[in-house]
Amino acid sequence: MARRKNGLALEQALLSTSTRPIDPVWHTLDTGDRVRVTFPDGIELDGTFDARTPDSTVVWIVADGGGRRMLHPGDGLAVVLA
């Protein structure tokens, strides 16, 4: 088990990454919209917007090539219409 020198700093870092502002585009997407999602590390995912929670904190994308993915826009994801 890894030991932490400063547990409070770690908790604050985790909280700050989970409370990033959500890109306003997520609120405007409609089911069936073609999108490209870019993750913070630069990886891109093309697919079709499927659904979201009312507050847009969780969304679902059907990725090209198959597979429905649950994403959290507050994790720093960017989206554009494709």
C-alpha positions, 0 to 999 in steps of 0.5 A: 500500500502506498503511503501519502505524505499529505492526504489533504492535498491529494483530496483537494486535487481530486476535488478540483478535477471533478468540479471543472466547468462543463463545456457548454456545448454538452447542454446543446447536443441532441440525440443523434448528433455526430460528435468528436470528443477530445480527452485531456491527453489528446485522444479523440473519440468520434461517435454519435451523441446518445443521452445525458443526465438532466445536468449534463454531468454524465453523457453517453456516446455511441462510438464509431466502431461500436460500443456505448461509452459513459463519459463525465464532461466535468473531467475536462473533455471537449466536444465539437459537432463532427 
